Amino acid sequence: MKSLIKAATLVVVLAVPLASFAQSEQPVTRAEVKAQLKQLEQAGYNPAVATDSVYPADIQAAEARVSARNNAATAYGPSTTGSSETGSGVPAGNPNLQGQ
């Protein structure tokens, strides 16, 4: 019986820290929600004009623009826009390729 009590006590003692870590995520504050809504409105989303037929598409597009803007602001390194080529070209008049 004493070993059962010791085992139960050990389980409780080990489980308490896990429960405290599970709730480390804080809820979103009112100020954070207002800031997110302001970012969406700056990205072209207008909640007053949204209709049921275009609602998912227009807010998703605005969220994508906000995400792209935030990623560009926190990115490291040069811009990656542009094009590149790989491989080697064949020089004109190469005698090894004559007649092929």
Summary of the structure (lengths in Angstrom):
residues: 100
radius of gyration: 29.7
end to end distance: 92.0
largest distance: 95.6
contacts: 146
relative contact order: 0.06
helix: 57%
strand: 0%
